[in-house]
C-alpha cells in the first residue's frame, strides 16, 4: 500500500512541483493551501507524513505542527522555510518537527528526508513479536555470528562521537547501520541527514554541503544553509563516500579537522557540532593506493570500521529476513500469507543473492503481490531463481537423461493443466508422441 504525504503550501507552483516529485517516487499525495484545510484533511484522511510551509495564511506551520502532534505524536512533520525564518524552524524542531527544508527546496534532499522520516515512523509502529529481540537491532535482522558482531559494534560505539566507516557490498544494509548508530546515540533527537555522494553533481555538492551567501555566484539570490550546518547537534551520513569528488575531499577533511565551515562567498566561521558517518561499497584502501581517494581523509573517517557481510555469507539469516519481509509486505498489501513452501525456503537459502538484502526484499515483495495462494510457492518466485533452483537440482541429481525428460514433460503438463494436446504443442511433438513418452515415463494414470 502506498504511503500518503500531505503537502501544505499556499504557493500553487510549489505545490505542483513537490506533488509531482513525490508521486514520481510512488507516494500518494494530498495537498492543502492553508493550515485549516490541512487539519481537516489530516482528520478525515489517512496520512503518513506532512510537509508544510512555515508561513501560511491563517494558522502557521508551527501551530499546525502543535495541532497534529496533539492528535498523533508519531506523525512526522517536515517544515519548509525561507532563510529568514530558520531560527523559528529550529525552535519548531524542539517542539516535535522532524526536520526542516530551506526554500527553494532541493528535491533530492526532500526525498531523502521523507524516506528517512517514514522509515523511523515504521520502526516505531512495526510489531516485532515474530522476531526474537536478540535477532533484531532496529531494522537490521539476523542471528549469524557475523551480524551479531555488527550489533555488538553498534552498541559499543553508538554513544560516542567517533567517526565510523561502514564497508560492504551494495544492498547489504550499510545505511541501516548508520541509522542504527544515530537512533541509539545521544544525538537521536537531532537531525539525521543522509547524503548520497553519487546523486548530487560535483559542481553542486559544495554549495549543498556548506551553503552560500547571497551574491556568492550567479543566481545566489539569497543566503542558503548547507547540509552540514543543518545537521547541527545530529549526524550526517555520507553514503558512497568513495565516489566523492576529489577536490571536495580536501574541503571535507578541513571541516573534520576544524569543526567549522565557511559558506561559499562568506567570511564568517561557523562552528558545527555534528557526527560524521560514511559508507562505501568500493575497496577504499585500493582507491587510496591508486590516488583516487585522499589518504588523510580516509584515516579521519576510519576511526571505527564496521563491515556488513554479504547475504551469501550469512545464509542462516535468510529465513528470518524473508519472514520479516513476508509479514511486512503481507500487511501492506492487505494479504494473509503466513509462510513459505519448504521448496521456496530451500531456493532462498541456496541462491547467492548478488543484490544482497535489497534483492531479497524485492523478491519477497514481488512474490506477495503476485501470489494467489495462502503460502509463497515456487511459481511465485522470479524466473531466475526458479532456473537456478533447477540447475542446482540437476547438479545434485546428476545428468540422468530419463529424469531430465520426465521433469520437462511434467512441467509442460502442469503448465497446461494436464491437457495433453496443449502440452504436446508446447513441447513441439505430436500428441501420440507425448503419450508414448508419458507411458515410458510412467506418467499415464492407471
N, C-alpha and C positions, 0 to 999 in steps of 0.2 A: 504494500500500500504506500502510495506516495505521501511524503510529508508535506504539510501545508505551512506556508510562510505568509504572514500578514505584513504588508508594507504600508507605512503611513507617511505621506508626504503631500504637501499642498501644491508642489510643483508637478504639473502634469507630465512634462518631458522626463523628469527624474523617475516618476512612477513607471513610465513606459519602458525606459532603459533597464531599470532594475528588474521589473517584471519579466521582460523578455530574456534577460540574462539568466534568471533563476529558473524560468520554465525550460530553457535550453538545457539546464542541468537536471531536468526531470523532477522539479518540485512543483506542487500545486501552489498557486499564488492568489491571495486575496489582497485587495487594495482599499485604502481609505484616505480621505484628504483632510480629515480633521480628527482630533483626539476623541471627540464624542462619537463620531462614526466608527472609529477603531474599537472603542469599548463595546459598542453594540455588536460589531462583527465578532469580537472576541467572546462575548457572552453567548451568541447564537450559532457559532460555527466551531468546528474542531480546528484548533490552531496549534502548531508545534513550536513556532518561533515568531517573534515580532521584530521588525526593523522599522524604527521610527525616527523621523527628523526631530531635532530638539525643539526647533521653533515651529510652532503650528498655530493656526488661528484657533481661538478659544483656549482650551486647556493645552499646555505644552507637553513635550515629550517626557519631562521629569514627573509631571503629575500623572500622565498616562502610565508610566512605569510603576508608580506607587499604587494605582488602582489595580493594575494587572497582578502585581506581586501580592497584594492583599487577598486576591481571589485564588491565585495559583503561584505559590512561592517557587515552584520548579520551572516556571515558564522563562526561557531565556529571552532577554530583550537587548537588542543592539541599537544604540543611538547613533544617528548621523548628525554631524555638527560642522559648522564653519569654524575657521580658526579662532575667531573672537569669542566663542563660547566653549572652548576646550576645557577651561577650568571648571565650568559648570558640569560638563560631561564627566570629568574625573570625579566630581562630587557625586554625580548620579551613580557611578560605578560602586561607590561606597554604600549606596542605598539598594544595590542589587542588580544594576545593569551588567550584562555580561561583558561588554566592551563598547568601544565607540569607533566610528569611522569618520575621517575628515572628508569634507566635500571639496572638490569633486571626488566621488568615491572611486577608488581603484577596484575594478570589478573582480580581478583575480584574488585580491586580498579579501574582498567581501565574501566570495565563495568559500575561501579557506576558513574564514571566521564562522560562517554559517555552519559548515560541516563540523567544525570543532565544537561549537555550542550544542548542536544536535547530538553529537556523539556523547558529550558529557551528560546531557539530559537522559539519553538512552541508558547510559551506565547507571544513572540514579533510579530509573524506572524498571529496568530489567529484573525479573526474578531469576535468581541463580540457584534455586533449591535443587535443580537437577545435576549440578556440578559441585562436587565436594570442594570446600573452601581452599584446601591445600593445593588444588589443581588449577586455581584461577587467581590471577592478580590483576584487578580491574578487568580489562578486556583481553588479557593475554592468558591463553589456556594451555595446559599441558602437565603431564606427570613424569616426563622423561628426565633423566639426570641433567641433560643439557639445559632444558628450560627451567628446571628448578634452580639451577645455578644463576640463571638470569633473574629470577625472582629474588634470590638472595642478594645479588649485586644491587638491584634497585633499592631494596630495603636498607642496605648498608650505606649507599651514597645519596639517597634522595634528600635527606635532611641537611646535606652540606651544600656549599655553593660551588663545588668543583665542576670544572668543565668536563663533559662526558662525550666521548666519540663512540657512536653506535655503528658497528660494522655488520654487514650481511647482504645477502643477495636481494634482488628486487622481490617484493611481495612477502618477505619474511616477518614483517611487522615492526620495523625499526621506529616508525612514528608512534606506534602504540607504546613502545618502551619510553620514548620521550614524554608522552602524555602521562604515563605512569609515574615517571620521575617528578614531573611538575605537580601532579594532583596529590601526591603523597608527601610533598615538600612543605616547608614553612611558607612558601610563596603561592600556595594553592588558590588563595582568594584574589590573587593579582593576575594580570593577563598572561595567557599562553599564546604566543604568536608564531605560527609555523610559516616558513618561507621556503618554497621550492626553488632552488637555485637554477633549475632547468627551464622554468616557465617565464621568468622575468628577463627581458633582453638586457645584456650587459650595459647598454647605454642608458637604461632607465634604473638599473639596480642601485646605483649610488644615491640618486635622489630619493628612492623608495626607502633605503636604509637610514640615511642621515637627514633627510628632509632638506628644505631650502628656504631662503629668504626671498621676499618679493624683489623682483628685478635681477635675480641671480643669473637668469638666462632668458632667452625669448620665450614668451608665454608663461613666465613665472609671475602671474598677476597678483599673487597673494603668498603669504607665508604658508609653508606646509610642514607638519610634524612628521618625522620619519618613523619607520617601524621600530628602530632601536629605542627611540625616545618614548614611543607609545608603550613599549614593554616595561617601563619603569616599575620596579618592585617585583616584576614577574620573570618570565622565562621566554627567551627567543630561540627557536629551533630552526637550524639551517639544514634542510633536507637536501641530500645530494650535494654536500659541500665540496666534493671533489670536482664538480663542474663549475665552481665559482670562477669568474673571470680573474686572470692572474693579477691584473692591476688592482682590482678590488681587494684581493687577498691582503695586500700591504696595508690598506686603509682599515680593514677589519682587524688586522694584527695590532695596529696602533690603538684602536679602541680597546682591545683586550688588555693592552699594557697600561693604558692611562685611565680607563673607565670614564672617558669623556668624549664628546663629539663636537664637531663644528658643522652646522648646517651649511649647505652649498651657498656661497655668497655671504656668509655670516662670519663675524669675528669673535662672537661670544662663545666661550667654552661652556658646554652643558654637561654637567655630571649626570651619569645614568647608572642606577643600580639595577643590573639585570644579570641573570644567569644564562650562560651560553651552552646549548646542547647542539650537537651536529651529528649527521649520519651520512654514510655513503655506501654504495654498492661496488665502488672501484677498489682496486688494490692500491690503497693510498700510499703505502711505503714505496711501491714501484713508481707511482706518479712523482713522488719526491725525488727518487733516484734519477728519473728522466728529466727533471727540471720543470715538470708540469704543475707542481704544487709546492708552495713555499715550505721549506723545512721548519723555519721558525714558527710559522702559523700552525703547522702540524703538531709540533711539540706543545704549543699553547692549548690546542684543542684536546690533545691526547693525554690529559691528566689521568682520566679513568677511561678504560675501554670496555665496552660490553659487546660481545659477539652474539648475534642472533643466528642460531643454527638453521640451515635449510630444512624443509619438511621431510625430505628423504632421509635425513639423518636422525629423525625422531619419530619413526613410524608408529610407536606406541601411543603417540598423541593424536594420531589421525582420527580414530573412532570418537574420542572425546570432543575434538574440534568439530567434526562433522555433525555430531549430535547437537552441539550448541547451535550451529548454523541451521540445522533442520528445525529445531524448536523456534528459533528467531524468525525464519522465513515462513514457517507454517503460520505463526501468529500474525505476521504482517500481511499475509495473503489470505487470512481467514480460512485456513485449511486445518484438518485434523489428520496429520500424518505422523504417527508416533515413532516410527523406526525404519530401519533398512532391512531388505532381504539379505540373508547371510552372504550370498554371492556378491552383492554390492559392496559389503564391508571388505571382503577379500580383495576386490578390484581396487578400492580406495587405498588399502594398505599397500598393495603391490605396485601401484603406479608411482612414477618417480617425481611428479609434481614440479616441473621446471619453473612454473609460476608461483610455487610455494603456497602459503596460506591464502593469498589473494585468489589464486586459481581455484583452490578448493572451495572457497566461499562462492565464487561464481558458478561452479559446477553444482553445488547444493541448491543455490537459488534457482538455477535453471530447472533442476530436477523437481523442486517443489512446485514451481509454476506449471510445468508440463505434466506432472504425474497425475493420472486419473484414479490411482489405487489408494488403498489405505496404508501402504508402505512403499518406500522407494525401491523399484525393481530395476533390473539391468537395462531394460529398454528405455528407462527414463534418463539414462546417462548419455553424455555426448558420444558420438560415433568413435572418436579417437580413443576413448577409454575402453569401449567395447572391443575395438580391434586389438589394442594392447593386451587385453584380457585373453582374447582368443589366441594370440601369438604365444603368450605365456603358457596357455593350456596345451597348445601343440608341442611346445618345447618340453614341457613336463611329461607329456604322454609319449613323446617320440613321434616320428613322422610315419604313423601307421595309415596307409592309404585307405583302407577299408573304413577306419574310424573317421578319417577326414571326409570321405564321401558321405558317410552316414550323417555327419554334422551338417554338411551343406544341404543334403536332401531334407533333413529335419527342419532346417532354418527356412527353406523355401515353403515347406508345408505349413509351418507355423505362421509364416508371414501371410499366407493365403487362406488361413483358417481351414487347412487340410482340403482345399479344393484342388483335386489332382490335375485338372486341365490347366488351371491358372498357375499352379506350381511348376508343371512341365514347361509352360511357356516362359516362366521366369528363369528356368534352368536351361532353356534353349534346346529341349529334347521333346519327343512326342510323348503323349500320354501313355502309350503302350510301353515305351522305353522306361518311363518313370515307374510304371507298375512292376516291370521286371526288376528294376533296381530295388524297389521297396520290398519285393519278395525276397531277393537275395540278402537284403539288409535286415530282414525280419521286422519290417515296419508295417506290413499289411495286417489288419485286425483278423483275429481268428487263426 
